Amino acid sequence: MYRRSVFVGEPCRRSVMHGIIYIVGLIVVVLAILSFFGVR
């Protein structure tokens, strides 16, 4: 029973991590573009 709950909860945590990584990457790209246009 415990093993099943852990097994079911694993994909959810993984998708959340992917979402956080995607958001952080998006913010980094936006900041890079803003700084690039700020220099020019």
Backbone as numpy.savetxt, mean C-alpha at the origin, in Angstrom:
# Nx Ny Nz CAx CAy CAz Cx Cy Cz
-9.90 -25.27 14.35 -10.74 -24.07 14.35 -9.86 -22.81 14.35
-8.85 -22.79 15.22 -7.95 -21.63 15.27 -7.16 -21.51 13.97
-6.72 -22.67 13.47 -5.93 -22.65 12.23 -6.77 -22.12 11.07
-8.07 -22.49 11.04 -8.93 -22.05 9.95 -9.10 -20.52 9.98
-9.29 -19.97 11.18 -9.48 -18.52 11.29 -8.22 -17.77 10.84
-7.06 -18.30 11.18 -5.80 -17.67 10.75 -5.67 -17.77 9.24
-6.07 -18.93 8.68 -5.95 -19.14 7.24 -6.88 -18.18 6.48
-8.07 -17.94 7.04 -9.02 -17.05 6.38 -8.58 -15.60 6.52
-7.97 -15.25 7.65 -7.57 -13.88 7.89 -6.31 -13.47 7.12
-5.58 -14.43 6.57 -4.32 -14.12 5.89 -4.50 -13.28 4.62
-5.41 -13.68 3.70 -5.55 -12.88 2.46 -6.01 -11.46 2.74
-6.85 -11.27 3.75 -7.34 -9.93 4.07 -6.18 -9.04 4.47
-5.32 -9.54 5.36 -4.16 -8.76 5.81 -3.24 -8.47 4.63
-3.08 -9.44 3.75 -2.19 -9.25 2.59 -2.73 -8.16 1.67
-4.05 -8.16 1.44 -4.65 -7.14 0.56 -4.51 -5.76 1.20
-4.64 -5.70 2.52 -4.48 -4.41 3.21 -3.06 -3.91 3.05
-2.07 -4.80 3.17 -0.67 -4.40 3.01 -0.43 -3.90 1.58
-1.02 -4.60 0.59 -0.85 -4.17 -0.80 -1.47 -2.79 -0.99
-2.61 -2.54 -0.35 -3.26 -1.24 -0.46 -2.40 -0.14 0.13
-1.79 -0.42 1.29 -0.94 0.59 1.93 0.28 0.87 1.06
0.88 -0.19 0.52 2.07 -0.02 -0.34 1.68 0.79 -1.59
0.48 0.50 -2.15 0.03 1.21 -3.35 -0.17 2.69 -3.06
-0.80 2.99 -1.90 -1.05 4.39 -1.54 0.27 5.12 -1.30
1.20 4.48 -0.58 2.49 5.11 -0.30 3.24 5.37 -1.61
3.22 4.40 -2.52 3.89 4.57 -3.81 3.28 5.71 -4.60
1.94 5.81 -4.54 1.25 6.88 -5.26 1.63 8.25 -4.70
1.71 8.35 -3.37 2.09 9.62 -2.74 3.53 9.99 -3.12
4.42 9.00 -3.14 5.82 9.27 -3.50 5.91 9.79 -4.94
5.14 9.18 -5.84 5.15 9.60 -7.25 4.62 11.03 -7.37
3.53 11.33 -6.66 2.95 12.68 -6.72 3.95 13.70 -6.17
4.60 13.38 -5.06 5.58 14.30 -4.48 6.75 14.50 -5.44
7.18 13.43 -6.11 8.30 13.54 -7.05 7.91 14.46 -8.21
6.68 14.31 -8.70 6.22 15.16 -9.82 6.12 16.62 -9.37
5.58 16.85 -8.18 5.45 18.22 -7.68 6.82 18.86 -7.49
7.78 18.09 -6.93 9.11 18.65 -6.72 9.80 18.90 -8.07
9.54 18.03 -9.05 10.13 18.20 -10.38 9.63 19.49 -11.02
8.31 19.72 -10.94 7.74 20.94 -11.51 8.13 22.15 -10.66
8.35 21.94 -9.37 8.75 23.04 -8.49 10.16 23.52 -8.85
11.05 22.61 -9.22 12.41 22.98 -9.60 12.36 23.77 -10.90
11.52 23.33 -11.84 11.37 24.02 -13.10 10.31 25.08 -12.94
